[in-house]
Amino acid sequence: MGFSAIIYDTHAQVFISGTSLQDFNEQLEWFRDTIAPSDRRYDPDHKAWIVKPYEKYMDLPYMQIALENRRKQLSLFEPAEIIQ
C-alpha cells in the first residue's frame, strides 16, 4: 500500500502515494472507504490527511508502523543518556 503516517499527540497525518495516477486513485478510494468521513480531513498545506482520533484505526499496518516510529523517537534521548 502507498500509505505512510506520522502520529502526533492529538492526531495522525497520513500521506498517500501511488506508482501511477490510477494506483494513487485506488489508494485514495481505499483510504476513504476505511477512514470515516467524520474522522478525516484533508490539509492542503501539508498535502496530507488528518485523522482524528487515530486510535480507532490502530489495526491498520501503516498506523502501527507510525506508532512504533513515534515510540522509538521518544526513547532516543533518555535522561541517563543526556547526562553522560
N, C-alpha and C positions, 0 to 999 in steps of 0.2 A: 504494500500500500504506500501511497505517496503522502504520508502524514508525518508531521513532527510537531512536538508541543513543548512549551515551556510552562511550568506550573509556578505561579506566584502565591502569595498568602491568600488572596481572595478570589483568584480566577486562573484560568489557563488560556494561553494563546496557542491556537492551533493553525499550523501552516499546511497548505495543501499544494502538492506538486504532481506533475504528470509528465510522461515522456513525450506526449503529443497532446494536442488540443482535445481530441476525443478521450484520451486517458484522463486528462485533467477533469473534463466534464463528468466522466463516470465517477471519479473520486469525490467530486463536489456533490454529486447526486447521492452517493452513499453516505457522505457526511450529513447531508440534510435529512436523510431518512433515519439516521442513527441518533442525532442530537435534536432534542425537542426545540421547536422554534422559540419557546419562552426561555430556553437556557442558552441561546446563542445570539450573537450579533456580530456584524462584520465591522472591523476597524480599518478604514481605508488608509489611514496614516501608516499603519504597520503592515498592511496587506495580510491581515490575519483574522481569524475568527476568535472572538472572546467567548469562552464557555464558563458559565457561572450558574449553578455550583458544579464545579468539576468533579466533585466526589461521587456524583451519580454515575459517572462514566469511567470509573476506575477499572472496569472489566476490559476496556479497550487496550490493546497492546501498546499503542503509542502514548497513552496516558500513563501506563505503568512504567514505561521507559523514562518519561519525563519526571515522574515522581522519584524514581531511583536516582536519576541525574541530580535532582534537587537535593536529595539526602546526601549524596556524595559531595556536592558543592558546600553544603553547610558543615560538613565534617572535615573540610580541608584544613581549617585553622582552629584547632582545638587550643584551649588556653595553655596547656603544657607546652605545646609547640611554639607558641608566640614568646613565652618567657625564655626559652633556651636559645 
